[in-house]
Amino acid sequence: MSAKYNFDEVIDRRGTASSRWDARPEDVLNLDYPVGEVLPLWVADMDFRAPDEVIEAVEAVVKRGVFGYGIVTDSCLDAVADWEEQRHGWRPKKEWMLLAPGAVPALHMLVRALTGGSGAKKGVVIQRPVYYPFTSAIEGNGAVVVNNPLKLTGQRYEMDFDDLKGKLKDAALFVLCSPHNPVGRVWSRSDLETLGEMCAAANTPVFADELHCDLVSPEHKHLPFALLGESFLMNSVTVIAPSKTFNLAGLQATVVIIPNDSLRRRFANVLYAQNALMKPNIIGVAAMEAAFRWGGEWFDEAWKYIRANYDFLVKYLADKLPEVKVFPLEGTYLAWLDFRALESDPDRLRRRMLTEAKVWLDDGFIFGSEGAGFERIVLATPRATLEEALCRITASFGVPC
Ligand SMILES: Cc1ncc(COP(=O)(O)O)c(C=O)c1O
């Protein structure tokens, strides 16, 4: 345990209007069988308290007690740029940045901006299995999903550039998940360069969802897509946020970085004119600045703890349930587990998890049919909670913990 931070502390989040802990699987998954109380490790948020500096910044706003409209301050944007530069070697300019309530809302607006109107291309490329709300952001705005599935070779997912070749010509947008949720890949320079060159040649902008960019194992390095060359920069819409890194998703402050003026204007037109989202949440802005400015040490310790959780999970499953294959955690705090050797039917697997193991994980098939037979589990939780979930899972396959 870290001397300064106690990530082992179990904070009871039930009854706190928490999406992960208070929603019911019967409602969210539209089930026709009862489930009852489960241990929920599905939605990607942490069970850790945010850094003290963030809590103090939020308290300062609350104590002031005046909650009128806000703006994004220069000092907040400086904190964002400083963090991105120190951690990832890229300094985005302040005039390129806009604030949105989240990465998913930003994608909705970008899809609308690029695919709306007659004559516009309607295709948006995603790489399944991938974070499932991308699909609704595309289809919900009248665009069409173009799937460029990842190739699974052994226990490694790769981008399939041969498959992508023919698909870009009808694509108004490419959605890059970097690092990739749920498969945990951190893309290499060569992956990103090949992809970026293909997209630039096809005149297809890239939405680089880099929300998990800080959560990268020491053997890997996150490369901001926009950093890889001028043509990449000018063809990119990057989203970064304190939401995953510091567990601030509920405060809804996300930074959208668009260096290309014309692309930025098109996006801003939808953001402001159509959605009237020009006024950020004042608590979110204060929390974001404090997190990026003062939260580094907390994050480094949290990330060490999460990686130790991953090691714990790997060992636990290797000992008790070696048929479950655990994918390497290059990035994200989400472990991707292959249950196909134990249960090939994805509906039966879901039902077993919910009703026998009494755990709620994200079923792989919700990320696309490519994920059928897999489960995604959140690692950003106290060790005791993770151990309890693993114990329940192994017991449901007849192996005592
Ligand atoms: C890759 C990725 N993008 C977007 C989101 C959601 O972002 P937001 O809450 O900012 O819309 C998540 C949340 O888990 C995610 O993993």
Ligand as a Chemical Component Dictionary entry (heavy atoms), coordinates in Angstrom:
data_LIG
# 
_chem_comp.id                   LIG 
_chem_comp.type                 NON-POLYMER 
_chem_comp.pdbx_formal_charge   0 
_chem_comp.three_letter_code    LIG 
# 
loop_
_chem_comp_atom.comp_id 
_chem_comp_atom.atom_id 
_chem_comp_atom.alt_atom_id 
_chem_comp_atom.type_symbol 
_chem_comp_atom.charge 
_chem_comp_atom.model_Cartn_x 
_chem_comp_atom.model_Cartn_y 
_chem_comp_atom.model_Cartn_z 
_chem_comp_atom.pdbx_ordinal 
LIG C1 C1 C 0 -12.631 4.946  -24.884 1  
LIG C2 C2 C 0 -13.692 5.698  -24.156 2  
LIG N1 N1 N 0 -14.249 6.773  -24.735 3  
LIG C3 C3 C 0 -15.217 7.473  -24.119 4  
LIG C4 C4 C 0 -15.675 7.108  -22.868 5  
LIG C5 C5 C 0 -16.755 7.906  -22.213 6  
LIG O1 O1 O 0 -16.367 9.187  -22.144 7  
LIG P1 P1 P 0 -17.306 10.357 -21.624 8  
LIG O2 O2 O 0 -17.849 9.920  -20.305 9  
LIG O3 O3 O 0 -16.347 11.482 -21.544 10 
LIG O4 O4 O 0 -18.343 10.560 -22.654 11 
LIG C6 C6 C 0 -15.134 6.002  -22.236 12 
LIG C7 C7 C 0 -15.629 5.584  -20.933 13 
LIG O5 O5 O 0 -15.394 4.514  -20.473 14 
LIG C8 C8 C 0 -14.117 5.279  -22.901 15 
LIG O6 O6 O 0 -13.570 4.207  -22.341 16 
# 
loop_
_chem_comp_bond.comp_id 
_chem_comp_bond.atom_id_1 
_chem_comp_bond.atom_id_2 
_chem_comp_bond.value_order 
_chem_comp_bond.pdbx_ordinal 
LIG C1 C2 SING 1  
LIG C2 N1 SING 2  
LIG C2 C8 DOUB 3  
LIG N1 C3 DOUB 4  
LIG C3 C4 SING 5  
LIG C4 C5 SING 6  
LIG C4 C6 DOUB 7  
LIG C5 O1 SING 8  
LIG O1 P1 SING 9  
LIG P1 O2 DOUB 10 
LIG P1 O3 SING 11 
LIG P1 O4 SING 12 
LIG C6 C7 SING 13 
LIG C6 C8 SING 14 
LIG C7 O5 DOUB 15 
LIG C8 O6 SING 16 
# 
